[in-house]
Amino acid sequence: MREKIPFKDILQMLAGIVVYCIGYTCFILPYQITTGGVAGVSALIYYATGFPVNVSYLAINAALIAIALYTMGWRYCLKTMVSIGLITLGLSFCQEMVTTIGPDGQKVLKQIVGEQKWVACVIGGLAEGLGLAFVFLAGGSTGGTDIVASSVNKYKDISLGRALLITDLTIITSSLFIIHDIEVLVISYMTLIISMTFLDFVVNSTRQSVQFTIISEHYDEIAQRVSEEIERGVTILNGQGWYSKEARQVLLIMARKNESREIFRLIRQIDPRAFVTMSNVEGVFGEGFDVIKK
């Protein structure tokens, strides 16, 4: 039976693509800032020849789909092809929206924040990072070096942001041979750092895990509802109070940080006097969490 792509993943991926296209077209291209990946290569081609970025973006990515098919599987590849198609349309639409006629009668991209390149750098970097994070969290890719980064991340414990950062530095450095502007080169580096740092922040914040230790007379009801409503496993440990010498059951629960509020709500409803500790954990591997990689 074919596995369906969850509708929420589609919406999340679509939102990420919209944010990415706006950030790239409105705050990156008009200021000749170069980003990494295929988008960066497409930008360099545009700066040098005026060739539309959406066309070169689509052409280069078409050759990289085979890599996704081999390393990531059909589901990832399907999402990647959908992302590439939507980004191509998004870039084309956004580029038309910000295109205007310059003093010399030639078509140019409107600089939304005036001459403030550093402002464009920050806004564009944040928008790109957020857009990429949404797409990655939905299990998709924007194509290009994202395919390489996701493939590396699948088999090695290297963060997506770091993998993309290493891959993209050469592309940005090469922009100096086309633009011949050290300031723009430095701004491009800063845009990449902002984008990848924000990408890691958003992705990792959704993967943060916590450990609950719960002591309650109603431990069985708490365990039952956490298992059914939060869909998290519960381990029961046999303990003994030192002062009372009474036997107690201790619940041990691993959950995502964004699920902690629901767990506290259940505990408060069942036993407001329960003794509860919650601690952040560095990493959780196994069913329902991350996969142990090589």
Secondary structure as UniProt FT lines:
FT   HELIX           7..27
FT   HELIX           29..31
FT   HELIX           37..49
FT   HELIX           53..71
FT   HELIX           74..98
FT   STRAND          99..101
FT   TURN            103..104
FT   STRAND          107..109
FT   TURN            112..115
FT   HELIX           117..137
FT   TURN            138..139
FT   HELIX           145..155
FT   HELIX           160..173
FT   TURN            174..175
FT   HELIX           176..179
FT   HELIX           182..207
FT   STRAND          209..215
FT   TURN            217..218
FT   HELIX           219..225
FT   HELIX           226..230
FT   STRAND          234..240
FT   TURN            242..244
FT   STRAND          247..256
FT   HELIX           257..259
FT   HELIX           260..270
FT   TURN            272..273
FT   STRAND          275..281
FT   TURN            287..288
//
